[in-house]
């Protein structure tokens, strides 16, 4: 299966403004790109690329005063299968976890394990360990939070999402990540694309999505507390401790986001959508 994916962001800027941008497909999927999703800008500006401490591909630039557009548009090969499952994936004792997973047991900006620790154990102490416990957490979060773009607030933490019971996909992910960490399961926050392939129309407006990966049975596995389903056409952009590590854009100055589009659609071999 071929998927065309990309985005277009339009800004109005009162002064030259430095930006860090994380919009490109994650390095783990780069080999599958049939057409690279290179970042372009209008007007053109120099772009410096680097990898952050989590291995995500970042673009650094200075946007000029006035109207400024950033765009990506690529084509990627996908197996066309839903997210894989591993029902027998076991939970590792903390003392046996690889050292590079331990960071994802700790509290972070939006994931206050200290605040939700007692509640997590009250809710999930008797849930089966491993895959079953993570699924129980996703089932809970999916039913506990009401989704709505009108509920979006960039400063909402997992504990606030738990108490307010509303939010967007990042709030679902933050709460599920936090509850997993409380239960000694390494969990990291992910952002990227999810297609509507295999879903029942009508489809909502396309947007970037947030989900999580948890470490069970010796590797990382995808879980999606917002949709609570195995989806087709999930393409990772970045992962980190929480949304503070992987903002799509980090803008160092006043700005207005005047336009925003995201797409991920199946295309034929001849390029037709």
C-alpha positions as CSV (number, residue, x, y, z in Angstrom):
1,X,0.0,0.0,0.0
2,X,1.2,3.5,-0.8
3,X,0.2,6.5,1.3
4,X,0.6,10.1,0.5
5,X,1.2,12.1,3.6
6,X,2.0,15.7,4.5
7,X,1.0,18.9,6.1
8,X,0.8,22.7,5.4
9,X,1.1,25.3,8.1
10,X,0.6,29.0,7.5
11,X,1.9,31.6,10.0
12,X,1.7,35.4,10.3
13,X,4.8,36.7,12.1
14,X,5.4,40.3,13.3
15,X,9.1,39.9,13.4
16,X,11.8,37.3,12.3
17,X,11.1,34.3,14.5
18,X,13.3,31.2,15.2
19,X,11.5,27.9,15.0
20,X,12.3,24.2,15.8
21,X,10.0,22.0,13.6
22,X,9.3,18.2,14.0
23,X,7.2,17.3,11.0
24,X,9.1,14.6,9.1
25,X,8.6,10.9,9.2
26,X,10.6,9.2,12.0
27,X,13.9,7.6,11.0
28,X,12.5,4.1,11.7
29,X,10.2,4.6,8.7
30,X,12.5,6.6,6.3
31,X,13.5,3.5,4.4
32,X,9.9,3.1,3.3
33,X,9.6,6.5,1.8
34,X,9.0,6.4,-1.9
35,X,9.1,10.2,-2.1
36,X,10.8,12.0,0.8
37,X,8.6,14.3,2.9
38,X,11.2,17.1,2.7
39,X,10.3,20.3,4.6
40,X,9.9,23.3,2.2
41,X,9.1,26.9,3.1
42,X,7.6,29.9,1.3
43,X,9.5,32.2,1.2
44,X,12.5,29.9,1.2
45,X,14.8,30.1,4.2
46,X,17.9,28.1,5.3
47,X,17.1,25.0,7.2
48,X,19.4,23.2,9.6
49,X,18.7,19.6,10.5
50,X,19.7,17.7,13.6
51,X,18.6,14.8,15.8
52,X,17.3,15.5,19.3
53,X,18.2,13.3,22.4
54,X,15.3,10.9,21.5
55,X,16.5,10.4,17.9
56,X,13.8,12.5,16.4
57,X,14.5,14.5,13.2
58,X,14.3,18.2,13.8
59,X,14.5,21.2,11.5
60,X,15.8,24.6,12.7
61,X,15.0,27.8,10.9
62,X,14.3,31.5,11.2
63,X,11.0,32.5,9.7
64,X,10.8,36.0,8.2
65,X,8.4,38.8,9.1
66,X,5.0,38.5,7.4
67,X,3.3,35.5,5.8
68,X,5.2,32.2,6.1
69,X,4.3,28.7,5.0
70,X,5.9,25.4,5.9
71,X,4.9,22.2,3.9
72,X,5.8,18.5,3.7
73,X,4.4,16.1,1.1
74,X,5.7,12.6,0.7
75,X,4.7,9.0,-0.3
76,X,5.4,6.1,2.0
77,X,5.0,2.3,1.6
78,X,2.9,0.6,4.3
79,X,2.0,-3.1,4.8
80,X,-1.7,-2.1,5.0
81,X,-2.2,-4.2,8.1
82,X,-3.6,-3.0,11.5
83,X,-1.3,-2.3,14.4
84,X,0.2,-5.6,15.5
85,X,-0.9,-7.3,18.7
86,X,1.0,-9.5,21.1
87,X,-1.4,-10.7,23.7
88,X,1.3,-12.8,25.4
89,X,3.7,-9.9,25.8
90,X,4.9,-10.0,29.4
91,X,5.5,-7.1,31.8
92,X,9.2,-7.1,33.0
93,X,10.2,-6.6,36.6
94,X,11.7,-3.2,37.0
95,X,15.1,-4.7,37.9
96,X,15.2,-6.6,34.5
97,X,14.3,-3.6,32.3
98,X,16.9,-2.3,29.8
99,X,18.5,0.8,31.1
100,X,17.3,2.9,28.2
101,X,13.7,2.2,29.1
102,X,13.9,3.4,32.7
103,X,13.4,7.1,31.6
104,X,9.9,6.2,30.6
105,X,9.0,5.1,34.1
106,X,9.6,8.5,35.5
107,X,7.4,11.6,35.9
108,X,7.6,14.3,33.2
109,X,6.1,17.7,32.5
110,X,2.6,16.4,31.6
111,X,2.7,13.0,33.2
112,X,2.6,13.4,37.0
113,X,3.1,9.8,38.3
114,X,3.4,11.0,41.9
115,X,-0.1,12.6,41.7
116,X,-1.8,9.6,40.1
117,X,0.1,6.7,41.7
118,X,-2.4,5.7,44.4
119,X,-5.3,6.0,42.0
120,X,-3.6,3.9,39.4
121,X,-2.9,1.1,41.8
122,X,-6.5,1.3,43.1
123,X,-7.8,1.0,39.5
124,X,-5.4,-1.6,38.0
125,X,-3.7,-3.5,40.8
126,X,-5.9,-6.6,40.1
127,X,-5.8,-6.3,36.3
128,X,-3.7,-9.0,34.5
129,X,-0.1,-8.0,34.1
130,X,1.4,-7.4,30.7
131,X,-0.7,-6.8,27.6
132,X,-3.9,-7.2,29.5
133,X,-3.1,-4.5,32.0
134,X,-2.2,-2.0,29.3
135,X,-5.4,-2.7,27.5
136,X,-7.3,-2.3,30.7
137,X,-5.7,1.2,31.1
138,X,-6.6,2.1,27.5
139,X,-10.2,0.9,28.0
140,X,-10.5,3.0,31.1
141,X,-9.0,6.2,29.5
142,X,-11.1,5.8,26.4
143,X,-14.3,5.7,28.5
144,X,-13.2,8.3,31.1
145,X,-12.3,11.2,28.8
146,X,-14.7,12.9,26.4
147,X,-13.0,13.9,23.1
148,X,-13.6,17.3,21.6
149,X,-11.4,19.8,19.8
150,X,-13.2,22.5,21.8
151,X,-11.7,20.9,24.9
152,X,-8.1,21.5,23.7
153,X,-5.8,23.2,26.2
154,X,-2.0,23.0,25.6
155,X,-1.2,23.1,29.3
156,X,-3.5,20.3,30.5
157,X,-1.6,17.6,32.4
158,X,-2.6,13.9,32.9
159,X,-3.9,14.6,36.4
160,X,-6.0,17.5,35.1
161,X,-7.3,15.4,32.3
162,X,-8.2,12.7,34.8
163,X,-10.2,15.2,36.9
164,X,-11.7,17.2,34.1
165,X,-12.6,14.1,32.0
166,X,-12.3,15.9,28.7
167,X,-9.6,16.7,26.1
168,X,-8.1,15.8,22.8
169,X,-5.8,12.9,21.7
170,X,-2.8,14.2,23.5
171,X,-4.8,14.2,26.8
172,X,-5.8,10.6,26.2
173,X,-2.2,9.7,25.6
174,X,-0.8,11.6,28.6
175,X,-3.2,9.9,31.0
176,X,-2.6,6.4,29.6
177,X,1.2,7.0,29.6
178,X,1.0,8.2,33.2
179,X,-1.1,5.3,34.5
180,X,1.2,2.8,32.7
181,X,4.3,4.3,34.4
182,X,2.5,4.2,37.7
183,X,2.1,0.5,37.2
184,X,5.9,0.1,36.4
185,X,5.3,-0.3,32.6
186,X,7.6,1.9,30.5
187,X,5.5,4.2,28.3
188,X,6.4,6.9,25.8
189,X,4.3,9.5,24.0
190,X,4.1,9.4,20.2
191,X,2.9,11.8,17.6
192,X,2.3,11.2,13.9
193,X,-0.3,10.4,11.2
194,X,-3.2,7.9,11.4
195,X,-5.2,7.3,8.2
196,X,-8.9,6.6,8.0
197,X,-8.4,3.5,5.9
198,X,-10.7,0.7,7.0
199,X,-12.9,3.1,9.1
200,X,-16.6,3.9,8.5
201,X,-17.3,7.3,6.9
202,X,-18.0,10.1,7.4
203,X,-14.5,11.0,8.3
204,X,-13.6,14.0,10.6
205,X,-11.1,16.6,9.6
206,X,-7.6,15.1,9.3
207,X,-5.2,16.1,12.0
208,X,-2.0,14.9,13.6
209,X,-2.5,12.2,16.2
210,X,-1.1,11.2,19.6
211,X,-0.8,7.7,20.9
212,X,1.7,5.7,23.1
213,X,4.2,2.9,22.9
214,X,4.8,0.6,25.9
215,X,7.7,-1.7,26.6
216,X,6.5,-5.3,27.0
217,X,8.0,-8.7,26.1
218,X,11.4,-7.2,25.1
219,X,10.1,-4.5,22.6
220,X,7.9,-1.5,22.2
221,X,4.2,-1.9,21.2
222,X,1.6,0.6,20.0
223,X,-1.5,1.4,22.0
224,X,-4.0,4.1,21.1
225,X,-6.2,5.1,24.0
226,X,-8.0,7.8,22.0
227,X,-9.3,5.4,19.3
228,X,-8.8,2.2,21.4
229,X,-8.5,0.3,18.2
230,X,-5.8,-1.2,16.0
231,X,-5.6,1.1,13.0
232,X,-4.2,0.9,9.5
233,X,-1.8,3.5,8.2
234,X,-0.2,4.7,11.5
235,X,3.0,6.6,10.6
236,X,5.3,7.8,13.4
237,X,6.9,11.2,13.4
238,X,8.4,11.4,16.9
239,X,8.4,10.1,20.4
240,X,9.5,11.3,23.8
241,X,8.5,11.5,27.5
242,X,5.4,13.6,26.7
243,X,4.2,16.4,24.4
244,X,6.7,18.8,25.7
245,X,9.5,16.7,24.1
246,X,7.9,16.5,20.6
247,X,5.9,19.6,19.8
248,X,5.3,19.8,16.0
249,X,6.5,23.4,16.1
250,X,8.4,25.3,18.8
251,X,8.2,29.0,18.0
252,X,10.5,31.5,19.8
253,X,8.4,34.7,19.5
254,X,4.9,36.0,18.9
255,X,3.1,34.3,16.0
256,X,-0.3,33.5,14.6
257,X,-1.1,30.1,13.1
258,X,-3.3,31.3,10.2
259,X,-3.8,27.9,8.4
260,X,-3.4,24.2,9.1
261,X,-3.9,21.2,6.9
262,X,-2.9,17.5,7.3
263,X,-3.4,14.6,4.9
264,X,-2.7,10.9,4.7
265,X,-4.5,9.1,1.9
266,X,-4.0,5.9,0.0
267,X,-2.7,6.4,-3.5
268,X,-2.5,4.1,-6.5
269,X,0.8,2.9,-8.0
270,X,0.4,5.6,-10.7
271,X,0.1,8.3,-8.0
272,X,-3.7,8.8,-8.2
273,X,-5.3,9.5,-4.8
